[in-house]
Amino acid sequence: MTSRHHALRRGVGYAVAAGCGLAGVKTAFRGSWSAAHGLAAAATGVLLVPTLWRNCSLYGPVVKRFMVDTREAWLTIDDGPDPEDTPEILDVLARHGAKATFFAIGERVLLWPNLACRVVEEGHRLENHTQHHQVATFWAASPRRAHLEIDSCTRTIQDVTGTRPSLFRCPVGLANPFVHEAAMRSRLRMIGWSAAALDGVAHSSEAAFRRIKNSLFPGAIILLHEGPSGKRGRGSRAAMVDRVLQHLERENYVTTIPY
């Protein structure tokens, strides 16, 4: 599906939401509050439901897998750089001869520019994960805020590492129509995932690994995280990466960076 088709979908979504909202206002003036509430709910739902559906591609393309004829998987790591986890993860990747894509937070790149540069220097990709990673509210971003968060992160990564991101991942995979539009205007391909450990919050290492193991297939996009991991000790993030890579090797998979 082309960007024109997705732009048309967004336009239709805006029009339907606006039409339902206007009809709701007219209905309310006529005194039919029950019908007005229903129309208001419909207007909200047209935009809200696709926004709160992770990796939803209704209003813009989201890559959730890649086409391949061999046993390849794409390892992606979110929320860095991190002064403890990033060096350890890079060491694990080097031992396995594996490559990964790091979706980085702009303000963390500014805090640890040496780590951002090391990611790139060691042959991995550093991509856009917004400037501030405001997970609680970014799904409701206005057009201006979506543009600023995405473009600021791109500029930060380019200024620090000399490489311009070409990929974007939304915080927790939630994107409203304005975010889709901002990403496309910035010429960034939006990337989702197909195999998530759900390790971005408090988690069991065994359960996290099992989720990856059970979701693996040729062309899978694996999502892991770095950064604070609740009560789990130092090294737990790198240990998870190591365990996933060992499993990939046993299953005759290789890691690749398809975009």
URCORZI-V266783 format. One record per helix or strand of 2 or more residues. SS is the DSSP state (H for helix, E for strand). FROM is the first residue (numbers start at 1). LEN is the number of residues. If there is no record, write none. Layout:
{{SS;FROM;LEN} {SS;FROM;LEN}}
This chain:
{{H;3;27} {H;33;19} {E;72;9} {H;85;12} {E;101;4} {H;106;6} {H;113;9} {E;125;4} {H;138;3} {H;143;19} {E;167;2} {H;171;3} {H;177;9} {E;189;3} {E;195;2} {H;205;10} {E;220;6} {H;236;15} {E;254;2}}
